[in-house]
């Protein structure tokens, strides 16, 4: 029963992806795999757009088809043979589909939906890359040649290689070779991880309206973060400037600036968190651990936590607890007596 529900959910997700890409829904015979002509036709159209957008590395002659649906008796075998080479060229992570017996793998329940899901994700990524190149037409130098050391992509790649224990690639290394090495190293280390550690935090599929809502939410959070960070940086500037007011700071002013200025220049109000971090987040990121738990206190406990503060004088600062002062009256005789204005009243005779 659970397998049927999972396959139904996968079919709905694939249909939503196809509609977002501008294709029709999943054909009803998709469960039959490569034996269905409609299924083969849909795969042919997806592969043709991938080839048109330049997602394939192998150069083909003009007019040559990446996949052929065919209608003859040997159409299914030709389709499976071409599909295997296409999936290997796209570095498909599904080893069952890329194996030698692709026909048997596609006859398994849900295999056809997995194939469509992979092709849809590749087409979505290719469209985004093409759109990015149109919005930013500046030429990009290849990896390791003329790339600024502090560039974001190169920096992230260096951190990934360091985390996996891989050496830095030589200049001119193709991106496909580098991705294959990363995939092989991750596949080698994956069995040593706890079960369920690579589950994504964002498990739902994203269509065009959800992408827009996610981008709007991300922009709103960045604006709020910028406002709060500007406030904290202003407080930091005022606090550090207060150290220069004393007489002793005059002699050490230059030394203090030499230490503070490099640290302060790195702190910017802009946030470096993007939607890519949300997509890369794993499910264990949502596990909130109390700051007072035993596991956390093992790393944060220190000797100063055992020092108890004594009694401190009351510094006030609570005007709501004070009563308003009553006005005090003083005698005017201290200044020569009170002055009377107007006519004096006559005393009555007794």
Secondary structure by P-SEA (a helix, b strand, c coil): caaaaaaaaaaaaaaaaaaaacccccccccccccccaaaaaaaaaaaaaaaaaccccccccccccccccccccaaaaaaaaaaaaaaaaaccccccccccaaaaaaaccaaaaaaaaaaaaaaaaaaaaaaaaaaccccccccccccccccaaaaaaaaaaaaaccccccccccaaaaaaaaaaaaaaaccccccccccccccccccaaaaaaaaaaaaaaaaaaaaaaaaaaaaaaaaaaaaacccccccaaaaaaaacaaaaaaccccccccaaaaaacccccccccccccaaaaaacccccccccccccccccccccccccccbbbbbcccccccccccbbbbbbcc
